[in-house]
Amino acid sequence: MTLWFQLVRGARTVRCAVLGLTVLLAVTGCATATKTQPAAVQLTVEGKKLADASDLQAQAEAQLAYTLEYGYVARAGAAAVSCWFAKTGVESEVDKRLWCGPVQVPGSGASTDWVPVPLKEVTKNDDEVRYEVQSPQVPEKGTRSTPLGTLVRTDGKEFDPKKQQDLTAGRDFLAVLPDDGKRTNADLGLGNVDIKLRDDLLGTAVTGWANPDIWFTAEGTVRAEPGSRLRVVRMKVDKLNETDSGFHRTNWQGFAPQPSELALELPGKRQVLPADRLPATGSVFVVYTVPDPQAGTETLTLSTLGAKSLEQRVELPTGKRTDNPLPVLQRAAGPVQFQEQTQRIRIGHHAIGMKITGIKLGRQRPIKLGESQYDVATISAPDKALLEVRLEATGDVPDSAGASLTKDLITVTLPDGSTAKQVGARYDGGPLPFAVIVEVPADTRSVSVGLVEGALDMPRLGRVAISTADSRMTLALEF
């Protein structure tokens, strides 16, 4: 009897334990389901129920599919792009628009962006309001758009758009990121590249290139999604239209010179690097995606815009030119350091110095027209170059705005003894111009600069003799 009782009691104990475990698992399962499956919510706008909110989400997602297809935005997450409402912070209240993402606006940084989709009110009564979806407001290239509040969907899911996260870069992804230059290419896993493109308004030099599986940024890591490969280009940029004082004019004839444009021509897509993302002078990383397997070449283009337009093209990372490069733009625009020279001259009884402060070699240079307006001169043939000689009057400088006259006495002589044609000058209120521009053969390696003696009727001075006390100055153009 004792043994039988013990067996029965043991069986009951096992049944209770199993039952208890079953109940515990059931409770735990319910708790887990509650945690991972948020309950649907009724959203409101200005206190009224938002009718058919789920349909609005679906319609906005269908609209956004077109922006992805045409490359206005790129995928920037492993999950599918979806559309959310932004909470205002008042119970179930949401904003009068949807936010779709996460995406990346090509040309911006390596962080998630969101495309706002406006809602237009259709009907409303005392209890609810009904809206219809409008066209997505895709941000401009290189700009960002991010909601302020927490995002919510009708199924109760919430998301914080400010949360930093790693990116899975999709087709058409293009990020322009700052580079402080403190790390070497070897430290970053980049191969050394030496590719240069320049015109007279913008210069760039590609110094590094890589096709990594992952790239680390201040916002997180970037990986390419299946079907794409990641590329990284390191380049130096100099916005000459901002850093070259010759273009600091306000009274241009017609329109001011348009800033030149850098772009990547990728298989099936041309991606412009937004000017606002490029420093006036400095270095950037350009991180982008290409199809995998590779479907074509990758080309960096520099487009000079305006009436005398020009497009230069070079393949990445080989450096192979696919255009017919002008000889002058194959050379540097000037020396890294310039040794100033001065020719002593006399204007009447004033002994002054005509100092050469710098030189510029290019295809186009700004010149003054008459007394007020400026324009841009361009070379007359592909084998020519414009040489700008910058001047400064020193010493006993007379008070005379005679530069429009003295500019014709300043000559540039070529190695064969001929005088280069002066195409223009820039001047203001002094007795000498502060720049003369001449056309020379593109392969010219030295010139001489000096003033030719003569007599001029100078403002405030009257008829004066102009003479020289020094020989002409020789300028080496080996740069």
C-alpha positions in Angstrom: 0.0 0.0 0.0 2.8 2.4 0.9 4.5 1.8 -2.5 1.3 2.2 -4.4 0.5 5.5 -2.6 3.9 6.9 -3.3 3.6 6.0 -7.1 0.2 7.7 -7.3 1.4 10.7 -5.4 4.5 10.9 -7.7 2.3 10.7 -10.8 0.1 13.5 -9.5 3.2 15.6 -8.9 4.4 15.1 -12.5 0.9 16.0 -13.9 0.8 19.2 -11.8 4.3 20.1 -12.9 3.4 19.6 -16.5 0.2 21.5 -16.1 2.1 24.3 -14.3 4.7 24.4 -17.1 1.9 24.5 -19.7 0.2 27.4 -18.0 3.5 29.2 -17.6 4.3 28.8 -21.3 0.9 29.9 -22.3 1.2 33.0 -20.1 4.7 33.7 -21.4 3.6 33.2 -25.0 0.8 35.7 -24.5 3.1 38.2 -23.0 5.6 37.8 -25.8 2.8 38.1 -28.5 1.6 41.3 -26.8 5.1 42.7 -26.8 6.0 41.9 -30.4 2.5 42.5 -31.9 1.4 46.1 -31.0 -2.3 46.7 -31.1 -3.9 48.7 -33.9 -4.6 52.3 -33.0 -7.2 54.8 -34.1 -5.4 58.0 -35.2 -6.9 61.4 -35.0 -6.3 64.8 -36.8 -7.4 67.8 -34.8 -9.4 65.6 -32.5 -11.4 63.8 -35.3 -10.9 60.2 -36.3 -8.7 59.7 -39.3 -10.8 57.6 -41.8 -9.1 54.8 -43.8 -5.7 55.6 -42.4 -4.3 52.2 -43.6 -5.4 52.9 -47.1 -3.6 56.2 -47.0 -0.4 54.4 -46.0 -0.8 52.0 -48.9 -1.5 54.7 -51.4 1.5 56.8 -50.4 3.7 53.7 -50.6 2.5 53.1 -54.2 3.3 56.8 -55.0 6.8 56.5 -53.5 7.5 53.4 -55.6 7.8 55.8 -58.6 10.4 58.0 -56.9 12.5 54.9 -56.2 12.1 53.6 -59.7 13.3 56.8 -61.3 16.1 57.3 -58.8 14.8 60.5 -57.1 15.5 58.7 -53.9 17.4 55.5 -53.0 16.6 52.7 -50.6 18.5 53.1 -47.3 17.4 50.2 -45.2 17.1 46.4 -45.3 13.3 46.5 -44.9 10.9 47.7 -47.6 10.2 51.5 -47.7 6.9 52.2 -45.8 4.9 55.3 -45.0 4.1 56.5 -41.5 2.2 59.2 -39.7 4.1 61.6 -37.4 2.7 61.9 -33.8 2.3 65.4 -32.6 2.7 64.5 -28.9 -1.1 64.8 -28.0 -2.5 61.3 -27.4 -3.4 59.8 -30.8 -3.0 63.0 -32.8 -0.9 62.9 -36.0 0.4 65.4 -38.6 -1.6 66.1 -41.8 0.9 64.3 -43.9 2.7 60.9 -44.2 6.4 60.3 -44.0 7.8 57.6 -46.3 11.2 55.9 -45.7 13.8 55.3 -44.7 15.4 56.5 -48.0 18.4 58.5 -49.0 18.3 61.6 -51.2 21.2 61.2 -53.7 23.9 63.7 -53.0 23.1 64.2 -49.3 24.9 62.6 -46.3 25.0 58.9 -45.3 21.9 59.1 -43.1 18.3 58.2 -43.5 15.9 60.7 -45.1 12.1 60.7 -45.2 9.9 61.9 -48.1 6.8 63.9 -46.9 3.5 63.1 -48.6 0.8 65.8 -48.1 -2.8 64.9 -47.4 -5.7 66.8 -48.9 -8.9 67.0 -46.9 -11.9 65.5 -48.8 -14.8 65.4 -46.3 -15.3 65.7 -42.6 -18.1 65.6 -40.0 -18.4 65.9 -36.3 -16.7 62.5 -35.7 -14.1 61.9 -38.5 -12.1 63.4 -41.3 -11.3 61.9 -44.7 -8.2 62.7 -46.7 -6.6 61.7 -50.1 -2.9 61.3 -50.8 -1.1 64.0 -52.9 2.2 63.7 -54.8 5.3 63.0 -52.7 7.4 66.1 -52.0 10.8 64.7 -52.9 13.6 66.9 -51.4 16.0 68.6 -53.8 19.3 66.7 -54.6 21.7 67.0 -51.7 19.0 68.2 -49.2 17.4 66.3 -46.4 13.9 66.0 -45.0 13.2 64.5 -41.6 10.1 64.4 -39.4 10.3 65.9 -35.9 8.1 63.5 -33.9 7.8 59.8 -33.4 6.4 57.9 -36.3 3.4 55.6 -36.0 1.5 53.2 -38.2 -2.1 52.2 -37.9 -1.1 48.7 -36.6 0.5 50.4 -33.6 4.2 50.1 -34.7 6.3 53.1 -33.8 9.7 54.3 -35.0 12.1 57.1 -33.9 13.4 58.7 -37.2 16.2 60.5 -35.2 17.7 57.1 -34.1 21.1 56.6 -35.6 21.2 53.4 -37.7 23.4 51.5 -40.2 22.4 51.9 -43.8 21.8 49.3 -46.5 22.4 51.3 -49.6 20.2 50.6 -52.6 20.3 51.5 -56.3 21.0 55.2 -56.9 22.6 55.8 -53.5 25.0 58.7 -53.5 26.4 60.3 -50.4 28.9 63.3 -50.3 30.7 63.2 -46.9 33.3 65.6 -45.4 36.9 64.4 -45.1 39.2 66.1 -42.6 42.2 64.5 -44.3 43.7 63.2 -41.1 43.7 59.5 -42.2 45.8 58.2 -45.0 44.4 56.1 -47.9 46.1 53.1 -46.4 44.4 53.6 -43.1 41.0 53.8 -44.9 41.6 50.9 -47.2 41.7 53.1 -50.3 43.9 52.6 -53.3 46.0 55.6 -54.4 44.7 57.4 -57.5 45.9 60.5 -59.3 43.2 61.9 -61.5 42.8 65.7 -62.1 40.1 67.7 -63.8 39.8 71.4 -63.9 38.4 74.4 -65.6 38.5 78.1 -64.6 35.6 77.8 -62.1 36.2 74.4 -60.4 39.1 72.1 -59.9 39.1 68.5 -58.6 41.7 65.8 -57.9 40.7 62.2 -57.2 43.2 60.8 -54.7 41.7 57.6 -53.6 39.3 54.8 -54.7 37.9 51.6 -53.3 35.0 49.1 -53.7 34.6 48.0 -50.1 32.0 45.7 -48.6 31.4 48.2 -45.8 32.2 51.9 -45.3 32.2 53.6 -41.9 30.8 57.1 -41.5 29.9 59.4 -38.6 26.3 58.3 -38.9 27.0 54.6 -39.0 28.1 51.9 -41.4 27.0 51.7 -45.1 26.6 48.4 -47.0 25.2 47.8 -50.4 22.0 45.8 -50.8 22.0 42.6 -52.9 22.3 43.5 -56.6 24.6 46.5 -55.9 28.2 47.2 -55.1 29.6 50.0 -53.0 32.2 52.5 -54.3 34.2 55.1 -52.5 36.0 58.0 -54.2 38.2 60.5 -52.2 38.6 63.8 -54.0 39.9 67.3 -53.4 37.8 70.2 -54.5 38.5 73.9 -55.2 35.6 76.1 -56.1 37.5 78.6 -58.1 34.5 80.8 -58.6 34.6 81.3 -54.9 38.3 81.2 -54.1 39.6 83.1 -57.2 39.3 86.8 -56.7 39.0 87.4 -60.4 35.4 86.1 -60.3 34.4 88.3 -57.3 32.3 90.7 -59.5 28.7 91.8 -59.1 28.1 93.8 -62.3 28.4 91.1 -65.0 27.2 91.6 -68.5 24.1 89.4 -68.7 24.3 86.5 -66.2 27.2 85.9 -63.8 29.3 82.8 -64.8 27.5 79.7 -63.8 29.5 77.5 -61.3 30.8 74.4 -63.0 29.2 71.0 -62.2 30.8 67.7 -61.1 28.9 64.5 -61.8 29.3 60.8 -61.8 28.0 59.0 -64.9 27.1 55.5 -63.7 25.5 52.6 -65.5 22.0 53.8 -66.3 22.3 57.0 -64.2 23.9 60.4 -64.1 24.4 61.6 -60.5 25.3 65.3 -60.0 27.4 66.2 -56.9 25.4 69.0 -55.3 27.5 72.2 -55.1 26.2 72.8 -51.5 27.8 69.5 -50.4 31.2 70.5 -51.7 33.5 72.8 -49.7 35.0 76.0 -51.1 38.3 74.2 -50.8 38.9 70.9 -49.2 38.3 67.1 -49.5 35.2 64.9 -49.5 34.3 61.2 -49.8 31.8 60.3 -52.4 30.1 57.0 -51.5 27.8 55.5 -54.1 26.4 52.2 -55.5 26.7 50.6 -58.9 24.9 47.5 -60.3 26.4 44.1 -59.4 27.5 42.5 -61.7 29.1 45.6 -63.2 27.1 46.8 -66.2 29.3 49.5 -67.6 32.0 52.1 -66.9 32.0 54.8 -64.2 32.9 58.3 -65.4 33.6 61.5 -63.5 32.5 64.5 -65.6 33.3 68.2 -65.2 30.8 70.4 -67.0 31.6 74.1 -67.7 28.2 75.7 -68.1 27.2 78.7 -70.1 27.5 80.0 -73.7 31.0 78.6 -74.1 30.2 75.2 -72.5 32.7 72.3 -72.2 32.5 68.8 -70.8 35.5 66.9 -69.6 35.3 63.1 -68.9 37.6 60.7 -67.2 37.0 57.0 -66.3 37.2 55.8 -62.7 39.5 54.5 -61.4 41.8 54.1 -64.5 42.1 57.8 -65.2 41.5 57.2 -68.9 40.2 60.3 -70.7 37.2 59.8 -72.9 37.0 63.3 -74.2 39.5 65.5 -76.2 41.2 67.4 -73.4 42.3 70.9 -74.1 46.1 71.2 -73.6 45.8 74.3 -71.3 43.5 72.4 -68.9 46.0 69.5 -68.8 48.4 72.0 -67.0 48.1 73.5 -63.6 46.4 76.9 -63.3 49.4 78.5 -61.6 52.4 77.8 -59.4 52.0 76.6 -55.8 54.1 79.6 -54.7 54.7 82.7 -56.8 57.9 84.8 -56.5 56.8 88.4 -56.9 58.7 90.7 -59.2 58.7 94.5 -59.6 59.6 96.8 -62.5 60.3 100.4 -61.5 58.5 102.9 -63.7 57.8 106.7 -63.7 54.4 108.3 -64.4 55.3 112.0 -64.7 57.2 112.9 -61.6 55.9 109.9 -59.7 58.3 107.0 -59.2 56.3 103.8 -58.6 56.7 100.1 -58.9 54.6 97.8 -61.2 54.7 94.6 -59.1 53.5 91.2 -60.5 51.7 89.5 -57.7 50.5 86.3 -59.4 49.6 84.6 -62.6 46.7 82.4 -63.9 46.7 80.1 -66.9 43.4 78.9 -68.2 40.7 78.6 -70.9 38.6 81.5 -69.6 39.3 84.6 -67.6 37.1 87.5 -66.4 37.7 90.9 -68.2 36.3 94.4 -67.8 34.1 95.9 -70.5 34.2 99.7 -70.6 33.7 101.4 -67.3 31.2 99.2 -65.5 30.5 95.6 -66.7 32.5 92.4 -66.7 32.5 89.4 -69.0 34.4 86.2 -69.5 36.9 85.9 -72.3 37.5 82.4 -73.9 40.5 81.1 -75.9 40.1 81.5 -79.7 41.4 78.0 -80.5 41.9 74.6 -78.7 45.7 75.0 -78.8 45.6 78.4 -77.1 45.7 79.5 -73.5 44.8 82.7 -71.6 47.5 84.0 -69.4 46.4 86.5 -66.6 49.2 88.6 -65.1 48.1 90.2 -61.8 49.6 93.6 -61.0 49.9 96.1 -58.1 51.1 99.7 -58.1 53.5 100.4 -55.3 55.5 103.4 -54.1 54.5 107.0 -54.9 51.2 106.1 -56.5 49.5 109.1 -58.2 45.9 109.8 -57.7 44.7 109.0 -61.2 42.2 106.5 -62.5 44.2 105.9 -65.6 44.4 102.1 -65.7 42.1 102.0 -68.8 44.9 103.8 -70.6 48.1 102.3 -69.1 46.8 98.7 -69.7 47.7 99.1 -73.4 51.3 99.9 -72.5 51.8 96.7 -70.6 52.9 93.9 -72.9 53.6 90.2 -72.7 56.4 89.0 -75.1 56.6 85.3 -76.2 59.9 83.4 -76.5 59.9 84.0 -80.3 59.9 87.7 -79.7 56.3 88.3 -80.7 53.9 90.2 -78.6 50.9 88.2 -77.2 47.5 89.6 -78.0 45.9 91.3 -75.1 42.2 90.1 -74.8 41.3 92.3 -71.8 42.1 93.6 -68.4 40.6 94.3 -65.1 41.0 97.7 -63.4 39.5 100.1 -61.0 40.5 103.6 -59.7 44.3 103.4 -59.8 46.9 104.3 -62.4 47.6 100.6 -63.3 45.2 97.7 -64.0 45.3 94.9 -61.4 45.2 92.3 -64.2 46.0 92.0 -67.9 44.9 89.0 -69.9 46.7 87.8 -73.0 46.3 84.8 -75.4 49.4 82.6 -75.7 50.1 79.2 -77.2 49.0 76.5 -74.7 52.6 75.0 -74.5 54.2 78.4 -73.6 56.8 77.9 -70.9 58.1 81.4 -70.3 57.2 85.0 -71.2 58.5 88.5 -70.4 56.3 91.2 -69.0 57.0 94.9 -69.0 55.8 98.4 -69.7 56.4 100.1 -73.0 57.3 103.8 -72.7 55.0 106.5 -74.0 52.9 109.6 -73.2 49.3 109.6 -72.1 46.6 112.1 -71.1 46.0 110.8 -67.5 43.0 111.9 -65.4 44.0 114.6 -62.9 47.6 114.5 -64.2 47.2 115.7 -67.7 49.7 114.8 -70.4 52.5 112.9 -68.7 55.5 110.8 -69.9 55.6 107.2 -68.8 59.0 105.6 -68.7 60.8 102.6 -67.2 63.8 102.3 -64.9 64.2 98.5 -65.0 64.3 95.9 -67.7 61.4 93.6 -68.4 60.5 90.8 -66.0 60.8 87.1 -67.1 58.0 84.8 -65.9 58.6 81.0 -65.9 55.5 79.1 -66.7 56.8 75.7 -65.6 54.0 74.6 -63.2 
